[in-house]
Amino acid sequence: MKQIQFTQAYNNEVAHRQVKLLMRQHKQLYIQMNGEAWISSQGATGIRYQLNEQGWQWILNYLQTGDYEDFGIFPSDTSHTITDFPTICLKELIEQKYNIARIPFLRETEAYIKLRGLFRFGKLFFSITRTDEFMDYLNSKGL
C-alpha cells in the first residue's frame, strides 16, 4: 500500500524571521529579485522570501537606512502579490533616481537584461525579460 505525501505549504513567516535576524546583525544583503526575493548574506544563502508591497518597502528601507523595524509587515499575507513584481520594483527605483545600472554582456542577444542596485546595506539584482518596450524604457532613462 502506497502512502500519500502532501507537500508542505511554504511558510513565509520563518523566512521573515531569518531575514530580520540578518538585519539585526547589520549584514550586507544580496537580493536576487525574480518574482520573489532570494536573499543571501555572509553565513546564509538562498532564503526564499515571498514579497508583497509591505515586505518590499521593509527590505528597501533596510537597504537604505539599516532600520529593521517590521511593525505592520505581515509576511504570511501573500494574497496581494503583484504579477511581474520585479519589473515594477525596478521601474520604481529608476524613477526615484536610485543607483541602478545595467550589467553589460558581450552579446546583446541575451534573453534577460541584468541590472543591479547598490545600497548602503546590500545589493539588489534583477533579471528582466528582454522586450523592445523595456529596452526603450531603459534607453530613455540612460541605462
MDTraj code that builds the backbone (N, CA, C; nanometers):
import mdtraj as md
import numpy as np

residues = "MET LYS GLN ILE GLN PHE THR GLN ALA TYR ASN ASN GLU VAL ALA HIS ARG GLN VAL LYS LEU LEU MET ARG GLN HIS LYS GLN LEU TYR ILE GLN MET ASN GLY GLU ALA TRP ILE SER SER GLN GLY ALA THR GLY ILE ARG TYR GLN LEU ASN GLU GLN GLY TRP GLN TRP ILE LEU ASN TYR LEU GLN THR GLY ASP TYR GLU ASP PHE GLY ILE PHE PRO SER ASP THR SER HIS THR ILE THR ASP PHE PRO THR ILE CYS LEU LYS GLU LEU ILE GLU GLN LYS TYR ASN ILE ALA ARG ILE PRO PHE LEU ARG GLU THR GLU ALA TYR ILE LYS LEU ARG GLY LEU PHE ARG PHE GLY LYS LEU PHE PHE SER ILE THR ARG THR ASP GLU PHE MET ASP TYR LEU ASN SER LYS GLY LEU".split()
xyz = np.array([
    [0.0839, -0.1177, 0.0000],
    [0.0000, 0.0000, 0.0000],
    [0.0889, 0.1247, 0.0000],
    [0.0618, 0.2141, -0.0937],
    [0.1390, 0.3379, -0.1041],
    [0.0839, 0.4419, -0.0090],
    [0.1764, 0.5203, 0.0423],
    [0.1365, 0.6266, 0.1330],
    [0.1350, 0.7582, 0.0556],
    [0.0336, 0.8370, 0.0765],
    [0.0202, 0.9648, 0.0083],
    [0.0974, 1.0695, 0.0883],
    [0.1810, 1.1440, 0.0163],
    [0.2554, 1.2503, 0.0813],
    [0.2073, 1.3839, 0.0269],
    [0.1732, 1.4716, 0.1163],
    [0.1289, 1.6046, 0.0797],
    [0.2465, 1.7006, 0.0922],
    [0.2584, 1.7905, -0.0030],
    [0.3651, 1.8894, 0.0061],
    [0.3287, 1.9930, 0.1109],
    [0.4284, 2.0370, 0.1811],
    [0.4066, 2.1377, 0.2836],
    [0.3916, 2.2751, 0.2189],
    [0.2990, 2.3542, 0.2691],
    [0.2832, 2.4905, 0.2203],
    [0.4047, 2.5718, 0.2649],
    [0.4480, 2.6616, 0.1809],
    [0.5654, 2.7415, 0.2134],
    [0.5325, 2.8363, 0.3281],
    [0.6208, 2.8438, 0.4262],
    [0.6000, 2.9281, 0.5430],
    [0.6866, 3.0531, 0.5295],
    [0.6268, 3.1626, 0.4893],
    [0.6982, 3.2880, 0.4704],
    [0.7350, 3.3533, 0.6034],
    [0.6655, 3.3172, 0.7111],
    [0.6962, 3.3722, 0.8436],
    [0.8367, 3.3325, 0.8883],
    [0.8749, 3.2077, 0.8635],
    [1.0074, 3.1593, 0.9018],
    [1.1145, 3.2353, 0.8246],
    [1.0920, 3.2529, 0.6947],
    [1.1867, 3.3284, 0.6126],
    [1.1974, 3.4722, 0.6622],
    [1.0855, 3.5323, 0.6999],
    [1.0848, 3.6698, 0.7507],
    [1.1710, 3.6809, 0.8768],
    [1.1562, 3.5836, 0.9668],
    [1.2363, 3.5858, 1.0900],
    [1.3850, 3.5694, 1.0592],
    [1.4192, 3.4850, 0.9632],
    [1.5596, 3.4663, 0.9266],
    [1.6180, 3.5948, 0.8679],
    [1.5411, 3.6605, 0.7808],
    [1.5879, 3.7851, 0.7195],
    [1.6029, 3.8931, 0.8265],
    [1.5074, 3.9009, 0.9190],
    [1.5160, 4.0014, 1.0246],
    [1.6372, 3.9762, 1.1142],
    [1.6704, 3.8505, 1.1394],
    [1.7883, 3.8184, 1.2180],
    [1.9148, 3.8685, 1.1479],
    [1.9222, 3.8510, 1.0167],
    [2.0366, 3.9039, 0.9411],
    [2.0408, 4.0564, 0.9494],
    [1.9243, 4.1179, 0.9433],
    [1.9173, 4.2637, 0.9519],
    [1.9626, 4.3134, 1.0889],
    [1.9234, 4.2434, 1.1938],
    [1.9655, 4.2831, 1.3297],
    [2.1171, 4.2794, 1.3437],
    [2.1804, 4.1891, 1.2702],
    [2.3257, 4.1775, 1.2745],
    [2.3932, 4.2753, 1.1774],
    [2.3135, 4.3581, 1.1135],
    [2.3596, 4.4575, 1.0149],
    [2.4450, 4.3947, 0.9052],
    [2.3982, 4.2819, 0.8544],
    [2.4675, 4.2124, 0.7459],
    [2.4360, 4.2800, 0.6132],
    [2.5287, 4.2690, 0.5201],
    [2.5051, 4.3120, 0.3832],
    [2.4161, 4.2066, 0.3178],
    [2.3031, 4.2467, 0.2636],
    [2.2112, 4.1531, 0.1998],
    [2.2297, 4.1585, 0.0488],
    [2.2304, 4.0432, -0.0132],
    [2.2376, 4.0309, -0.1580],
    [2.1067, 3.9666, -0.2011],
    [2.0249, 4.0431, -0.2713],
    [1.8886, 4.0010, -0.3002],
    [1.8691, 3.9860, -0.4498],
    [1.8346, 3.8645, -0.4920],
    [1.8030, 3.8357, -0.6312],
    [1.6522, 3.8442, -0.6460],
    [1.6058, 3.9377, -0.7286],
    [1.4623, 3.9586, -0.7468],
    [1.4156, 3.8865, -0.8726],
    [1.3300, 3.7878, -0.8570],
    [1.2664, 3.7219, -0.9705],
    [1.1331, 3.6626, -0.9248],
    [1.0350, 3.7474, -0.9104],
    [0.9034, 3.7053, -0.8637],
    [0.8948, 3.7042, -0.7123],
    [0.9938, 3.6475, -0.6519],
    [1.0106, 3.6526, -0.5085],
    [1.1565, 3.6873, -0.4839],
    [1.1890, 3.7157, -0.3621],
    [1.3266, 3.7551, -0.3316],
    [1.4039, 3.6336, -0.2826],
    [1.5241, 3.6163, -0.3339],
    [1.6171, 3.5153, -0.2848],
    [1.7272, 3.5921, -0.2153],
    [1.7322, 3.5827, -0.0838],
    [1.8200, 3.6668, -0.0029],
    [1.9382, 3.5844, 0.0474],
    [2.0571, 3.6403, 0.0271],
    [2.1795, 3.5780, 0.0748],
    [2.2594, 3.6798, 0.1535],
    [2.3453, 3.6292, 0.2372],
    [2.4351, 3.7128, 0.3153],
    [2.5490, 3.6237, 0.3611],
    [2.6456, 3.6825, 0.4284],
    [2.7532, 3.6032, 0.4837],
    [2.6942, 3.5109, 0.5898],
    [2.7082, 3.3816, 0.5703],
    [2.6550, 3.2847, 0.6653],
    [2.5169, 3.2324, 0.6321],
    [2.4505, 3.2886, 0.5332],
    [2.3167, 3.2417, 0.4941],
    [2.3000, 3.2598, 0.3440],
    [2.2557, 3.1559, 0.2772],
    [2.2365, 3.1676, 0.1333],
    [2.0989, 3.1174, 0.0937],
    [2.0425, 3.1836, -0.0031],
    [1.9196, 3.1376, -0.0666],
    [1.7970, 3.1309, 0.0209],
    [1.7712, 3.2340, 0.0984],
    [1.6469, 3.2397, 0.1755],
    [1.5379, 3.2889, 0.0809],
    [1.4380, 3.2063, 0.0602],
    [1.3275, 3.2421, -0.0287],
    [1.2269, 3.3250, 0.0505],
    [1.2016, 3.4464, 0.0018],
    [1.1099, 3.5366, 0.0717],
    [1.0062, 3.5866, -0.0281],
    [0.8807, 3.5517, -0.0053],
    [0.7739, 3.5955, -0.0944],
    [0.7380, 3.7392, -0.0616],
    [0.7393, 3.8217, -0.1644],
    [0.7199, 3.9647, -0.1443],
    [0.5752, 4.0074, -0.1628],
    [0.5332, 4.0987, -0.0780],
    [0.4140, 4.1778, -0.1014],
    [0.4586, 4.3233, -0.0903],
    [0.3704, 4.4165, -0.1046],
    [0.4082, 4.5579, -0.1065],
    [0.4754, 4.6010, 0.0242],
    [0.4216, 4.5578, 0.1385],
    [0.4800, 4.5966, 0.2662],
    [0.6183, 4.5341, 0.2854],
    [0.6333, 4.4085, 0.2458],
    [0.7622, 4.3416, 0.2572],
    [0.8685, 4.4070, 0.1705],
    [0.8281, 4.4511, 0.0513],
    [0.9211, 4.5204, -0.0377],
    [0.9677, 4.6519, 0.0242],
    [0.8744, 4.7289, 0.0805],
    [0.9109, 4.8559, 0.1435],
    [1.0007, 4.8332, 0.2654],
    [0.9753, 4.7260, 0.3394],
    [1.0564, 4.6924, 0.4565],
    [1.2002, 4.6613, 0.4147],
    [1.2164, 4.5787, 0.3123],
    [1.3503, 4.5435, 0.2642],
    [1.4205, 4.6661, 0.2064],
    [1.3503, 4.7450, 0.1287],
    [1.4094, 4.8647, 0.0689],
    [1.4539, 4.9632, 0.1772],
    [1.3736, 4.9786, 0.2820],
    [1.4095, 5.0663, 0.3931],
    [1.5374, 5.0170, 0.4615],
    [1.5484, 4.8855, 0.4805],
    [1.6702, 4.8325, 0.5424],
    [1.7916, 4.8577, 0.4538],
    [1.7792, 4.8330, 0.3259],
    [1.8919, 4.8523, 0.2355],
    [1.9420, 4.9961, 0.2375],
    [1.8524, 5.0918, 0.2554],
    [1.8903, 5.2327, 0.2555],
    [1.9414, 5.2790, 0.3911],
    [1.8712, 5.2430, 0.4980],
    [1.8992, 5.3026, 0.6286],
    [1.9554, 5.2069, 0.7324],
    [1.9352, 5.0772, 0.7152],
    [1.9778, 4.9808, 0.8160],
    [1.8735, 4.9585, 0.9244],
    [1.7559, 5.0204, 0.9101],
    [1.6480, 5.0052, 1.0074],
    [1.5713, 4.8768, 0.9757],
    [1.5594, 4.7877, 1.0738],
    [1.4948, 4.6580, 1.0514],
    [1.3581, 4.6471, 1.1184],
    [1.3014, 4.7561, 1.1646],
    [1.1705, 4.7542, 1.2302],
    [1.0657, 4.7026, 1.1321],
    [0.9883, 4.6026, 1.1753],
    [0.8907, 4.5403, 1.0851],
    [0.7466, 4.5523, 1.1353],
    [0.7170, 4.6581, 1.2085],
    [0.5801, 4.6789, 1.2550],
    [0.4882, 4.7008, 1.1347],
    [0.3789, 4.6275, 1.1291],
    [0.2834, 4.6414, 1.0197],
    [0.3165, 4.5558, 0.8988],
    [0.4178, 4.4721, 0.9087],
    [0.4550, 4.3826, 0.7995],
    [0.3933, 4.2468, 0.8284],
    [0.3181, 4.1948, 0.7336],
    [0.2538, 4.0650, 0.7501],
    [0.3039, 3.9725, 0.6390],
    [0.4134, 3.8996, 0.6640],
    [0.4724, 3.8169, 0.5587],
    [0.3852, 3.6998, 0.5159],
    [0.2927, 3.6571, 0.6004],
    [0.2058, 3.5462, 0.5619],
    [0.0947, 3.5908, 0.4669],
    [0.0746, 3.7201, 0.4530],
    [-0.0281, 3.7730, 0.3627],
    [0.0310, 3.7870, 0.2220],
    [0.0323, 3.6771, 0.1500],
    [0.0857, 3.6786, 0.0133],
    [-0.0261, 3.6858, -0.0898],
    [-0.1473, 3.7172, -0.0455],
    [-0.2597, 3.7273, -0.1390],
    [-0.2508, 3.8535, -0.2239],
    [-0.1743, 3.9527, -0.1786],
    [-0.1635, 4.0784, -0.2514],
    [-0.0363, 4.0863, -0.3352],
    [0.0187, 3.9717, -0.3716],
    [0.1384, 3.9753, -0.4548],
    [0.1003, 4.0259, -0.5934],
    [0.1916, 4.0961, -0.6548],
    [0.1670, 4.1603, -0.7835],
    [0.2381, 4.0814, -0.8923],
    [0.1709, 4.0591, -1.0039],
    [0.2366, 3.9919, -1.1139],
    [0.3430, 4.0841, -1.1727],
    [0.4508, 4.0258, -1.2155],
    [0.5654, 4.0977, -1.2716],
    [0.6226, 4.1968, -1.1706],
    [0.6303, 4.1536, -1.0459],
    [0.6761, 4.2375, -0.9359],
    [0.8171, 4.2925, -0.9568],
    [0.9148, 4.2121, -1.0046],
    [1.0499, 4.2682, -1.0220],
    [1.0550, 4.3862, -1.1185],
    [0.9806, 4.3802, -1.2273],
    [0.9812, 4.4900, -1.3240],
    [0.9218, 4.6165, -1.2627],
    [0.8148, 4.6016, -1.1892],
    [0.7514, 4.7165, -1.1248],
    [0.8452, 4.7770, -1.0207],
    [0.9102, 4.6920, -0.9401],
    [1.0051, 4.7410, -0.8390],
    [1.1220, 4.8128, -0.9047],
    [1.1737, 4.7556, -1.0122],
    [1.2874, 4.8160, -1.0811],
    [1.2508, 4.9515, -1.1392],
    [1.1362, 4.9623, -1.2033],
    [1.0930, 5.0905, -1.2590],
    [1.0731, 5.1947, -1.1486],
    [1.0207, 5.1512, -1.0346],
    [1.0033, 5.2422, -0.9205],
    [1.1390, 5.2958, -0.8747],
    [1.2384, 5.2101, -0.8666],
    [1.3720, 5.2522, -0.8241],
    [1.4360, 5.3458, -0.9260],
    [1.4177, 5.3171, -1.0542],
    [1.4745, 5.4026, -1.1592],
    [1.4096, 5.5400, -1.1562],
    [1.2773, 5.5446, -1.1408],
    [1.2060, 5.6719, -1.1372],
    [1.2477, 5.7569, -1.0177],
    [1.2832, 5.6921, -0.9065],
    [1.3229, 5.7655, -0.7865],
    [1.4736, 5.7916, -0.7830],
    [1.5407, 5.7667, -0.8951],
    [1.6832, 5.8004, -0.9118],
    [1.7762, 5.7258, -0.8167],
    [1.7466, 5.5986, -0.7894],
    [1.8383, 5.5175, -0.7110],
    [1.9553, 5.4742, -0.7989],
    [2.0598, 5.4216, -0.7359],
    [2.1808, 5.3809, -0.8059],
    [2.1586, 5.2456, -0.8746],
    [2.0975, 5.2487, -0.9929],
    [2.0678, 5.1292, -1.0711],
    [2.1528, 5.1331, -1.1977],
    [2.2112, 5.0197, -1.2324],
    [2.2937, 5.0137, -1.3533],
    [2.2765, 4.8779, -1.4200],
    [2.2946, 4.8769, -1.5519],
    [2.2912, 4.7512, -1.6269],
    [2.4226, 4.6791, -1.6097],
    [2.4166, 4.5482, -1.6059],
    [2.5365, 4.4663, -1.6059],
    [2.5631, 4.4310, -1.7512],
    [2.6726, 4.4815, -1.8092],
    [2.6957, 4.4621, -1.9523],
    [2.7326, 4.3180, -1.9872],
    [2.6945, 4.2790, -2.1080],
    [2.7304, 4.1489, -2.1629],
    [2.7988, 4.1700, -2.2958],
    [2.8781, 4.0749, -2.3347],
    [2.9455, 4.0846, -2.4639],
    [2.8459, 4.0769, -2.5780],
    [2.7451, 3.9943, -2.5600],
    [2.6435, 3.9794, -2.6632],
    [2.5150, 4.0457, -2.6177],
    [2.4535, 4.1154, -2.7056],
    [2.3256, 4.1793, -2.6729],
    [2.2076, 4.0930, -2.7161],
    [2.2303, 3.9631, -2.7270],
    [2.1233, 3.8726, -2.7683],
    [2.0715, 3.7889, -2.6523],
    [2.1085, 3.8243, -2.5319],
    [2.0615, 3.7515, -2.4137],
    [1.9098, 3.7664, -2.3999],
    [1.8454, 3.6640, -2.3459],
    [1.7006, 3.6682, -2.3264],
    [1.6614, 3.7558, -2.2076],
    [1.7564, 3.7797, -2.1186],
    [1.7287, 3.8596, -1.9996],
    [1.8260, 3.9764, -1.9906],
    [1.7777, 4.0842, -1.9336],
    [1.8606, 4.2015, -1.9068],
    [1.8920, 4.1970, -1.7579],
    [2.0175, 4.2072, -1.7252],
    [2.0588, 4.2007, -1.5855],
    [2.0928, 4.3417, -1.5383],
    [2.0357, 4.3785, -1.4239],
    [2.0603, 4.5088, -1.3629],
    [2.0893, 4.4883, -1.2153],
    [2.1587, 4.5836, -1.1566],
    [2.1864, 4.5768, -1.0140],
    [2.1678, 4.7140, -0.9518],
    [2.1296, 4.7118, -0.8258],
    [2.1153, 4.8340, -0.7483],
    [2.2052, 4.8271, -0.6269],
    [2.2824, 4.9323, -0.6036],
    [2.3733, 4.9375, -0.4899],
    [2.3137, 5.0235, -0.3789],
    [2.3191, 4.9714, -0.2582],
    [2.2697, 5.0420, -0.1411],
    [2.3717, 5.0307, -0.0292],
    [2.3526, 5.1059, 0.0742],
    [2.4469, 5.1060, 0.1857],
    [2.4526, 4.9702, 0.2561],
    [2.3388, 4.9024, 0.2685],
    [2.3330, 4.7760, 0.3413],
    [2.3052, 4.6559, 0.2522],
    [2.3373, 4.6660, 0.1246],
    [2.3209, 4.5496, 0.0394],
    [2.3072, 4.5839, -0.1069],
    [2.2768, 4.4805, -0.1842],
    [2.2624, 4.4950, -0.3291],
    [2.1374, 4.4207, -0.3754],
    [2.0744, 4.4788, -0.4767],
    [1.9610, 4.4153, -0.5431],
    [2.0049, 4.3732, -0.6824],
    [1.9663, 4.2541, -0.7234],
    [1.9969, 4.2057, -0.8569],
    [1.8662, 4.1707, -0.9269],
    [1.8507, 4.2225, -1.0470],
    [1.7304, 4.1982, -1.1257],
    [1.7676, 4.1254, -1.2537],
    [1.6815, 4.0360, -1.2968],
    [1.6952, 3.9697, -1.4252],
    [1.5589, 3.9805, -1.4927],
    [1.5490, 4.0735, -1.5894],
    [1.4210, 4.1073, -1.6506],
    [1.4195, 4.0565, -1.7950],
    [1.3072, 4.0007, -1.8356],
    [1.2941, 3.9517, -1.9724],
    [1.3104, 4.0667, -2.0709],
    [1.3923, 4.0442, -2.1715],
    [1.4194, 4.1471, -2.2725],
    [1.2989, 4.1615, -2.3653],
    [1.2440, 4.2824, -2.3697],
    [1.1396, 4.3174, -2.4660],
    [1.1769, 4.4512, -2.5272],
    [1.1234, 4.4793, -2.6427],
    [1.1521, 4.6075, -2.7070],
    [1.1029, 4.7236, -2.6222],
    [0.9853, 4.7070, -2.5628],
    [0.9280, 4.8121, -2.4780],
    [1.0196, 4.8417, -2.3592],
    [1.0682, 4.7364, -2.2929],
    [1.1541, 4.7564, -2.1767],
    [1.2899, 4.8136, -2.2176],
    [1.3425, 4.7714, -2.3298],
    [1.4697, 4.8259, -2.3787],
    [1.4550, 4.9747, -2.4097],
    [1.3426, 5.0132, -2.4718],
    [1.3177, 5.1551, -2.4993],
    [1.3085, 5.2350, -2.3699],
    [1.2442, 5.1758, -2.2678],
    [1.2333, 5.2428, -2.1383],
    [1.3722, 5.2655, -2.0783],
    [1.4571, 5.1619, -2.0788],
    [1.5922, 5.1749, -2.0231],
    [1.6729, 5.2766, -2.1007],
    [1.6623, 5.2763, -2.2330],
    [1.7366, 5.3730, -2.3146],
    [1.6904, 5.5152, -2.2877],
    [1.5606, 5.5342, -2.2651],
    [1.5097, 5.6676, -2.2368],
    [1.5600, 5.7192, -2.1013],
    [1.5934, 5.6273, -2.0094],
    [1.6439, 5.6659, -1.8785],
    [1.7952, 5.6671, -1.8730],
    [1.8584, 5.6379, -1.9859],
    [2.0050, 5.6429, -1.9924],
    [2.0742, 5.5219, -1.9326],
    [2.0049, 5.4116, -1.9277],
    [2.0669, 5.2886, -1.8721],
    [2.1049, 5.1930, -1.9820],
])
top = md.Topology()
chain = top.add_chain()
for i, resn in enumerate(residues, 1):
    res = top.add_residue(resn, chain, resSeq=i)
    for name in ("N", "CA", "C"):
        top.add_atom(name, md.element.get_by_symbol(name[0]), res)
traj = md.Trajectory(xyz[None], top)
